[in-house]
Amino acid sequence: MKGGIGNLMKQAQKMQEDMQKAQQEIADMEIDGQSGGGLVSVRMNGRHELVKVSIDDSLVGDDKDMLEDLVAAAVNDASHKLEAASKDKMGGLAGSLNLPDGMKLPF
């Protein structure tokens, strides 16, 4: 019995270390988002901070409302991609626990 609890504690500690590593990897990743067929692109880091905005020269001087919409769409695209990448990275850790359906980490 004592060895079982000790092994469980070791597994929990390893999982915690793996989660911290995955969270740091997510924070360090950069994701690109695009809109307007690539005319507007943005780069967002894993902390959801906008790092770079690129606007094709052909859009400069065009309709300001359209440009604003394209920038917003590119930011949203990067945000959705970042969310999916985060779920993929963290999903592997949660899958090793055999948690019941609907139970998420962190609790």
PyMOL CGO cylinders between C-alpha atoms (Angstrom):
from pymol import cmd
from pymol.cgo import CYLINDER

trace = [
    CYLINDER, 0.00, 0.00, 0.00, 2.78, 2.41, 0.94, 0.3, 1, 1, 1, 1, 1, 1,
    CYLINDER, 2.78, 2.41, 0.94, 4.58, 1.88, -2.38, 0.3, 1, 1, 1, 1, 1, 1,
    CYLINDER, 4.58, 1.88, -2.38, 1.37, 2.58, -4.30, 0.3, 1, 1, 1, 1, 1, 1,
    CYLINDER, 1.37, 2.58, -4.30, 0.91, 5.96, -2.67, 0.3, 1, 1, 1, 1, 1, 1,
    CYLINDER, 0.91, 5.96, -2.67, 4.58, 6.80, -3.20, 0.3, 1, 1, 1, 1, 1, 1,
    CYLINDER, 4.58, 6.80, -3.20, 4.31, 5.94, -6.89, 0.3, 1, 1, 1, 1, 1, 1,
    CYLINDER, 4.31, 5.94, -6.89, 1.14, 8.00, -7.18, 0.3, 1, 1, 1, 1, 1, 1,
    CYLINDER, 1.14, 8.00, -7.18, 2.90, 10.99, -5.62, 0.3, 1, 1, 1, 1, 1, 1,
    CYLINDER, 2.90, 10.99, -5.62, 5.84, 10.60, -8.02, 0.3, 1, 1, 1, 1, 1, 1,
    CYLINDER, 5.84, 10.60, -8.02, 3.44, 10.47, -10.97, 0.3, 1, 1, 1, 1, 1, 1,
    CYLINDER, 3.44, 10.47, -10.97, 1.62, 13.58, -9.72, 0.3, 1, 1, 1, 1, 1, 1,
    CYLINDER, 1.62, 13.58, -9.72, 4.91, 15.45, -9.31, 0.3, 1, 1, 1, 1, 1, 1,
    CYLINDER, 4.91, 15.45, -9.31, 6.05, 14.40, -12.80, 0.3, 1, 1, 1, 1, 1, 1,
    CYLINDER, 6.05, 14.40, -12.80, 2.74, 15.51, -14.28, 0.3, 1, 1, 1, 1, 1, 1,
    CYLINDER, 2.74, 15.51, -14.28, 3.02, 18.88, -12.52, 0.3, 1, 1, 1, 1, 1, 1,
    CYLINDER, 3.02, 18.88, -12.52, 6.53, 19.36, -13.92, 0.3, 1, 1, 1, 1, 1, 1,
    CYLINDER, 6.53, 19.36, -13.92, 5.31, 18.37, -17.41, 0.3, 1, 1, 1, 1, 1, 1,
    CYLINDER, 5.31, 18.37, -17.41, 2.39, 20.83, -17.15, 0.3, 1, 1, 1, 1, 1, 1,
    CYLINDER, 2.39, 20.83, -17.15, 4.69, 23.67, -16.12, 0.3, 1, 1, 1, 1, 1, 1,
    CYLINDER, 4.69, 23.67, -16.12, 7.00, 22.86, -19.02, 0.3, 1, 1, 1, 1, 1, 1,
    CYLINDER, 7.00, 22.86, -19.02, 4.06, 22.77, -21.46, 0.3, 1, 1, 1, 1, 1, 1,
    CYLINDER, 4.06, 22.77, -21.46, 2.72, 26.08, -20.11, 0.3, 1, 1, 1, 1, 1, 1,
    CYLINDER, 2.72, 26.08, -20.11, 6.13, 27.69, -20.65, 0.3, 1, 1, 1, 1, 1, 1,
    CYLINDER, 6.13, 27.69, -20.65, 6.33, 26.26, -24.18, 0.3, 1, 1, 1, 1, 1, 1,
    CYLINDER, 6.33, 26.26, -24.18, 2.89, 27.70, -24.92, 0.3, 1, 1, 1, 1, 1, 1,
    CYLINDER, 2.89, 27.70, -24.92, 3.92, 31.12, -23.56, 0.3, 1, 1, 1, 1, 1, 1,
    CYLINDER, 3.92, 31.12, -23.56, 7.04, 31.04, -25.76, 0.3, 1, 1, 1, 1, 1, 1,
    CYLINDER, 7.04, 31.04, -25.76, 5.31, 29.99, -29.00, 0.3, 1, 1, 1, 1, 1, 1,
    CYLINDER, 5.31, 29.99, -29.00, 4.38, 32.46, -31.72, 0.3, 1, 1, 1, 1, 1, 1,
    CYLINDER, 4.38, 32.46, -31.72, 1.39, 31.98, -34.00, 0.3, 1, 1, 1, 1, 1, 1,
    CYLINDER, 1.39, 31.98, -34.00, 0.65, 33.79, -37.27, 0.3, 1, 1, 1, 1, 1, 1,
    CYLINDER, 0.65, 33.79, -37.27, -2.86, 34.82, -38.27, 0.3, 1, 1, 1, 1, 1, 1,
    CYLINDER, -2.86, 34.82, -38.27, -3.99, 36.18, -41.63, 0.3, 1, 1, 1, 1, 1, 1,
    CYLINDER, -3.99, 36.18, -41.63, -6.95, 37.79, -43.33, 0.3, 1, 1, 1, 1, 1, 1,
    CYLINDER, -6.95, 37.79, -43.33, -7.75, 39.21, -46.72, 0.3, 1, 1, 1, 1, 1, 1,
    CYLINDER, -7.75, 39.21, -46.72, -5.93, 36.38, -48.47, 0.3, 1, 1, 1, 1, 1, 1,
    CYLINDER, -5.93, 36.38, -48.47, -2.70, 37.24, -46.67, 0.3, 1, 1, 1, 1, 1, 1,
    CYLINDER, -2.70, 37.24, -46.67, -2.90, 41.01, -47.22, 0.3, 1, 1, 1, 1, 1, 1,
    CYLINDER, -2.90, 41.01, -47.22, -3.00, 41.48, -43.45, 0.3, 1, 1, 1, 1, 1, 1,
    CYLINDER, -3.00, 41.48, -43.45, -1.00, 39.23, -41.13, 0.3, 1, 1, 1, 1, 1, 1,
    CYLINDER, -1.00, 39.23, -41.13, -0.28, 39.35, -37.44, 0.3, 1, 1, 1, 1, 1, 1,
    CYLINDER, -0.28, 39.35, -37.44, 1.98, 37.43, -35.07, 0.3, 1, 1, 1, 1, 1, 1,
    CYLINDER, 1.98, 37.43, -35.07, 0.79, 36.67, -31.53, 0.3, 1, 1, 1, 1, 1, 1,
    CYLINDER, 0.79, 36.67, -31.53, 2.73, 35.04, -28.73, 0.3, 1, 1, 1, 1, 1, 1,
    CYLINDER, 2.73, 35.04, -28.73, 1.42, 32.41, -26.33, 0.3, 1, 1, 1, 1, 1, 1,
    CYLINDER, 1.42, 32.41, -26.33, 0.49, 35.10, -23.83, 0.3, 1, 1, 1, 1, 1, 1,
    CYLINDER, 0.49, 35.10, -23.83, -1.97, 36.50, -26.40, 0.3, 1, 1, 1, 1, 1, 1,
    CYLINDER, -1.97, 36.50, -26.40, 0.22, 39.58, -26.94, 0.3, 1, 1, 1, 1, 1, 1,
    CYLINDER, 0.22, 39.58, -26.94, 0.36, 40.99, -30.46, 0.3, 1, 1, 1, 1, 1, 1,
    CYLINDER, 0.36, 40.99, -30.46, 4.00, 40.94, -31.54, 0.3, 1, 1, 1, 1, 1, 1,
    CYLINDER, 4.00, 40.94, -31.54, 3.81, 42.08, -35.17, 0.3, 1, 1, 1, 1, 1, 1,
    CYLINDER, 3.81, 42.08, -35.17, 1.30, 43.49, -37.66, 0.3, 1, 1, 1, 1, 1, 1,
    CYLINDER, 1.30, 43.49, -37.66, 1.99, 43.45, -41.41, 0.3, 1, 1, 1, 1, 1, 1,
    CYLINDER, 1.99, 43.45, -41.41, -0.26, 45.26, -43.88, 0.3, 1, 1, 1, 1, 1, 1,
    CYLINDER, -0.26, 45.26, -43.88, 0.24, 44.91, -47.61, 0.3, 1, 1, 1, 1, 1, 1,
    CYLINDER, 0.24, 44.91, -47.61, 1.06, 48.23, -49.30, 0.3, 1, 1, 1, 1, 1, 1,
    CYLINDER, 1.06, 48.23, -49.30, -1.93, 47.83, -51.60, 0.3, 1, 1, 1, 1, 1, 1,
    CYLINDER, -1.93, 47.83, -51.60, -4.25, 48.38, -48.60, 0.3, 1, 1, 1, 1, 1, 1,
    CYLINDER, -4.25, 48.38, -48.60, -2.66, 51.59, -47.41, 0.3, 1, 1, 1, 1, 1, 1,
    CYLINDER, -2.66, 51.59, -47.41, -4.92, 54.47, -48.37, 0.3, 1, 1, 1, 1, 1, 1,
    CYLINDER, -4.92, 54.47, -48.37, -7.89, 52.19, -49.03, 0.3, 1, 1, 1, 1, 1, 1,
    CYLINDER, -7.89, 52.19, -49.03, -11.07, 52.13, -47.05, 0.3, 1, 1, 1, 1, 1, 1,
    CYLINDER, -11.07, 52.13, -47.05, -10.12, 52.58, -43.37, 0.3, 1, 1, 1, 1, 1, 1,
    CYLINDER, -10.12, 52.58, -43.37, -13.08, 50.52, -42.13, 0.3, 1, 1, 1, 1, 1, 1,
    CYLINDER, -13.08, 50.52, -42.13, -12.10, 47.59, -44.32, 0.3, 1, 1, 1, 1, 1, 1,
    CYLINDER, -12.10, 47.59, -44.32, -8.49, 47.75, -43.09, 0.3, 1, 1, 1, 1, 1, 1,
    CYLINDER, -8.49, 47.75, -43.09, -9.62, 47.80, -39.46, 0.3, 1, 1, 1, 1, 1, 1,
    CYLINDER, -9.62, 47.80, -39.46, -11.86, 44.78, -40.11, 0.3, 1, 1, 1, 1, 1, 1,
    CYLINDER, -11.86, 44.78, -40.11, -8.99, 42.88, -41.75, 0.3, 1, 1, 1, 1, 1, 1,
    CYLINDER, -8.99, 42.88, -41.75, -6.66, 43.58, -38.81, 0.3, 1, 1, 1, 1, 1, 1,
    CYLINDER, -6.66, 43.58, -38.81, -9.31, 42.41, -36.35, 0.3, 1, 1, 1, 1, 1, 1,
    CYLINDER, -9.31, 42.41, -36.35, -9.92, 39.27, -38.42, 0.3, 1, 1, 1, 1, 1, 1,
    CYLINDER, -9.92, 39.27, -38.42, -6.19, 38.48, -38.54, 0.3, 1, 1, 1, 1, 1, 1,
    CYLINDER, -6.19, 38.48, -38.54, -5.87, 38.92, -34.76, 0.3, 1, 1, 1, 1, 1, 1,
    CYLINDER, -5.87, 38.92, -34.76, -8.86, 36.64, -34.23, 0.3, 1, 1, 1, 1, 1, 1,
    CYLINDER, -8.86, 36.64, -34.23, -7.36, 34.06, -36.60, 0.3, 1, 1, 1, 1, 1, 1,
    CYLINDER, -7.36, 34.06, -36.60, -4.10, 34.03, -34.62, 0.3, 1, 1, 1, 1, 1, 1,
    CYLINDER, -4.10, 34.03, -34.62, -6.01, 33.81, -31.34, 0.3, 1, 1, 1, 1, 1, 1,
    CYLINDER, -6.01, 33.81, -31.34, -8.03, 30.81, -32.52, 0.3, 1, 1, 1, 1, 1, 1,
    CYLINDER, -8.03, 30.81, -32.52, -4.89, 29.07, -33.79, 0.3, 1, 1, 1, 1, 1, 1,
    CYLINDER, -4.89, 29.07, -33.79, -3.15, 29.73, -30.47, 0.3, 1, 1, 1, 1, 1, 1,
    CYLINDER, -3.15, 29.73, -30.47, -6.09, 28.29, -28.56, 0.3, 1, 1, 1, 1, 1, 1,
    CYLINDER, -6.09, 28.29, -28.56, -6.03, 25.14, -30.70, 0.3, 1, 1, 1, 1, 1, 1,
    CYLINDER, -6.03, 25.14, -30.70, -2.26, 24.74, -30.28, 0.3, 1, 1, 1, 1, 1, 1,
    CYLINDER, -2.26, 24.74, -30.28, -2.59, 25.18, -26.51, 0.3, 1, 1, 1, 1, 1, 1,
    CYLINDER, -2.59, 25.18, -26.51, -5.34, 22.55, -26.32, 0.3, 1, 1, 1, 1, 1, 1,
    CYLINDER, -5.34, 22.55, -26.32, -3.22, 20.13, -28.35, 0.3, 1, 1, 1, 1, 1, 1,
    CYLINDER, -3.22, 20.13, -28.35, -0.19, 20.62, -26.10, 0.3, 1, 1, 1, 1, 1, 1,
    CYLINDER, -0.19, 20.62, -26.10, -2.12, 20.34, -22.84, 0.3, 1, 1, 1, 1, 1, 1,
    CYLINDER, -2.12, 20.34, -22.84, -4.43, 17.61, -24.12, 0.3, 1, 1, 1, 1, 1, 1,
    CYLINDER, -4.43, 17.61, -24.12, -1.61, 15.11, -24.25, 0.3, 1, 1, 1, 1, 1, 1,
    CYLINDER, -1.61, 15.11, -24.25, -0.90, 15.63, -20.57, 0.3, 1, 1, 1, 1, 1, 1,
    CYLINDER, -0.90, 15.63, -20.57, -4.53, 15.32, -19.52, 0.3, 1, 1, 1, 1, 1, 1,
    CYLINDER, -4.53, 15.32, -19.52, -4.97, 12.21, -21.67, 0.3, 1, 1, 1, 1, 1, 1,
    CYLINDER, -4.97, 12.21, -21.67, -2.36, 10.35, -19.65, 0.3, 1, 1, 1, 1, 1, 1,
    CYLINDER, -2.36, 10.35, -19.65, -4.54, 10.70, -16.55, 0.3, 1, 1, 1, 1, 1, 1,
    CYLINDER, -4.54, 10.70, -16.55, -7.57, 8.89, -17.98, 0.3, 1, 1, 1, 1, 1, 1,
    CYLINDER, -7.57, 8.89, -17.98, -9.92, 11.55, -16.62, 0.3, 1, 1, 1, 1, 1, 1,
    CYLINDER, -9.92, 11.55, -16.62, -13.66, 11.15, -17.11, 0.3, 1, 1, 1, 1, 1, 1,
    CYLINDER, -13.66, 11.15, -17.11, -15.25, 12.93, -20.10, 0.3, 1, 1, 1, 1, 1, 1,
    CYLINDER, -15.25, 12.93, -20.10, -15.88, 16.61, -19.41, 0.3, 1, 1, 1, 1, 1, 1,
    CYLINDER, -15.88, 16.61, -19.41, -13.29, 16.90, -16.64, 0.3, 1, 1, 1, 1, 1, 1,
    CYLINDER, -13.29, 16.90, -16.64, -10.65, 19.46, -17.52, 0.3, 1, 1, 1, 1, 1, 1,
    CYLINDER, -10.65, 19.46, -17.52, -7.32, 20.57, -16.14, 0.3, 1, 1, 1, 1, 1, 1,
    CYLINDER, -7.32, 20.57, -16.14, -6.56, 22.60, -14.20, 0.3, 1, 1, 1, 1, 1, 1,
    CYLINDER, -6.56, 22.60, -14.20, -9.39, 21.60, -11.89, 0.3, 1, 1, 1, 1, 1, 1,
]
cmd.load_cgo(trace, "trace")
